[in-house]
Amino acid sequence: MRKIYFLFLFCLSSIVIYSQPEWVSKTPSGYLNDYFVGKGTSNTSKTEAARMAFEDAVISIMRNNTIVVDYSMNNKIYSTQTSVDDNTRMEVVRKAAEELKIDGNSKTMKGLKEVETYYESNSNSYVAWVLVNLPKKLPISPPSSFSPVWRSLLLPGWGQLYKEETFKGLSFMVLSLGGIAGGFVFNQLSQDATNKANSSRTQVSRDFYNQQTKDYDTYSKISFITAGIIYLWSLIDAIAVRQDNLFVLIDLKNDWQICYRYNF
């Protein structure tokens, strides 16, 4: 039974470690950049799969956006609004994809950058997904940071619910309100124990209820202090503006690029 348990934990950890990034199935959005995902498959190498994935991403960009490209052919500037032949369009795609694969950014499509690349492989083929971004022409203004703050001032967790952080908001709300309720309950129990101590006829009984008074009074203080800490925590957390799928790259020794998603 113990072996089966450890085998289950190993399989579960393997699934967690090697699971696909969220952006593979759900293209992220941002206030400053548009994000695009490309997919490529190759029977020969990961490099070929990545090249096809970059081309797929660039094609998606040209299909969905008015992108001005700097492509040196007869000293002309082409855009997706310009009527160009398919050969020219595919040459632009190949050039931009090659630049992304080599340098992580494109000169052909100004501002186009690689964010992250993910690979999967089996005995027969390689599959690559790439995430690229492009600056928005009209960046979206972040929501006001004051809206969640004043809500959290009135009720802990309300600001998080406003930011659509449901689990966090409900946690703040339940813990803070539970702490306040517990503080009042223990305070009432302390008063009841004090009254019983005063009406007791024996010293043993009085000592017993006096000890209860001290214990309940301590529990009441701990509950109120906990509620206050949760309240301050909720308020501090609500100050940051929520940004959906904001990607931040961290370069470690120029060998690793780790992509984090922050939901503020």
Secondary structure, 3 states (H helix, E strand, C coil): CHHHHHHHHHHHHHHHHCCCCHHHHCCCCCCCEEEEEEEEEECCCHHHHHHHHHHHHHHHHHHHCCCEEEEEECCEEEECCCCCCHHHHHHHHHHHHHHHHHHCECCCCCCCEEEEEEEEECCCCEEEEEEEEEECCCCCCCCCCHHHHHHHHHCCCHHHHHCCCHHHHHHHHHHHHHHHHHHHHHHHHHHHHHHHHHHCCCHHHHHHHHHHHHHHHHHHHHHHHHHHHHHHHHHHHHHCCCCCCEEEEEEECCCEEEEEEECC
